[in-house]
Amino acid sequence: MKWEKLGQIFNFYESPFAKRFVSHAQSPQAIEFNDFIRVFFSTRILDIKNKFISIPQYVDFSKDFKSIINYSTQEIITKGELGCFDEHGIFPFSPTFIGGKLCAYTSGWTRRVSVDVDSGIGLAQSLDGGYTFTRLGQGPVLTASIYEPFLVIDAFVRKFENKYYMFYICGERWIKNNNNFPERVYKITYAVSDNGIDWQKSNKKIISNTIDENECQALPTVIKIDNCYHMYFCYRNMLDFRNNKSRSYRIGYAYSYDLINWVRDDAKCGIDLSQEGWDSEMMCYPNLFKMGENIFLLYNGNEFGKNGFGLAKLIYDK
């Protein structure tokens, strides 16, 4: 795998969103329409307790990615209701087609007392071509269970081999750092479904660790090329990742021929930090998508996407 970086294509602070929101354009997720590419992402507001809430928005690009042709100007999905799994925000917001209908798998966040957050995966549907989405219900379609006790989040859903596959992450444990603050450990797993609503969990962690047992893995995204499935994701150290460049998010890579057994080989990832600039300290939250004969990768850079997101194009021999 080899990628050509096309640079930062969206800068939050140079967009109209900077007047409505505080910061960030996290987890860019693309979906193709006839005349443009829509990229959903999550930005942030501050609530009355001065804490962040993630809010999904979108930006539309021309198909050559040389111009922005539209921005969302309204709420695309309502705030989670009191006590619900997504009361304190949605991040990421992952669009896909289920049974011919435009849907989105939402990652809802809710605050807790002993630890800072928990999460679940919801499902919403658009009836107006992707301008707004309505929840299928106030609860999640996938949440904690006996083998996945917390932090079920980051759903990426596609139909492969006549079934819907959901690749997502789940929490393994909380560990307190040197300041007695709980830090979370999470891994990539998967579930399958016939209809995109009712899911059968595998209860299997599918990506091996390269750092240590407390490696954190996030936001899997999968694409099929010929007879092989390729997964990109991001990973980091559990501790000291916010300010230490060497311990922050990087892009990881794995491949599979059956969607179940995955071989991790980050050396074949084909993309890494830049020497300088917006993605020189961190790369995270990848999203693979195909347009025509080309395959692209959206991703965030430094500070977890505080400044926006960029794009790379796959270069490969047919």
Secondary structure by P-SEA (a helix, b strand, c coil): cbbbbcccccccccccccccccccccbbbbbbcccbbbbbbbbbbbccccbbbbbbbbcccccccccccccccccccccccccccccccccbbbbbbcccccccccbbbbbbcccccccbbbbbbbcccccbbbbccccccccccccccccccbbbbbbcccbbbbbbccccccccccccbbbbbbbbbbcccccccbbbbcccccccccccccccccbbbbbbcccbbbbbbbbbbcccccccccccbbbbbbbbccccbbbbbcccccccccccccccccccbbbbbbcccbbbbbbccccccccccbbbbbbbcc
